Amino acid sequence: MVLSTNVAPQDSLYYLGGLAMESLNVNGNRMGFVDLFMELNKRTEVSIGLFALILDWLYLIEAAEVESDGTVILCI
């Protein structure tokens, strides 16, 4: 759930997407898929499935794209 009243705020896609965007911003607006996953897991534990949902969320709001080589790019 993007925003939910049933889960802790730090477990929402909205919050986790913000952490991913912050990591991308600090690392020059682009990171490899696995590198971003590992960086995000240093801050909070996320599964690969949840990570995929985070990237989907960022793509839907046009905040990030994933290139064919797996590089994640911050678009804002």
Sequence and secondary structure as in RCSB ss.txt:
>XXXX:A:sequence
MVLSTNVAPQDSLYYLGGLAMESLNVNGNRMGFVDLFMELNKRTEVSIGLFALILDWLYLIEAAEVESDGTVILC
I
>XXXX:A:secstr
  S SSS GGGSHHHHHHHHHHHHHHTTTEEEHHHHHHHHHHHS   HHHHHHHHHHHHHTTSEEE TTSEEEE 
 
